[in-house]
Amino acid sequence: MRFKTKILVTLVFIVGFDAVASFLSRILRFEYTKLMWLSFLIYVAIGFWGAFRQGFAYGMLLGTVAGLTDSTLGWIVSRVIGPFLQTPVPSFGPGLVAIVIVIVTASAFALGSLGAALCVLLKQTRNADA
């Protein structure tokens, strides 16, 4: 699969995950923030998938794209749907939003890199250089 296609699939998957998770959280009344660990696992898996038959750098990049998408478009979709939260989240100013975007994107970079490293260790990349 071409890397551009992987980027598009990642964008759709992340936004779709945020939409479905928010909707289910709201309907079933479970704390939306408990899905944070699933997001971390998704970043690792996307990093692995990005590196699969591509190379380590592609996994790092795709993990970063996932985090940036999650912290921007995914966050907007989630806020519009209104997931169940026991403690309502106040509106954030632009500075705090920027900090959250940087932290989530950096975390996704690290976790995507972990996934890419696993892919390299399992010799599933075109270029096994890390």
Buried (B, 14 or more C-beta within 10 A) or exposed (E): EEEEEBBEBBBEBBBEBBBEBBBBBBEEEBEBBEBEEEBBEBBBBBBBBBBBEBBBBBBBBBBBBBBBBBBBBBBEBBEEBEBBEEEEEEEEEEEEBEEBBEEBBEBBBBBBBBBBBBBBEEEBBEEBEB
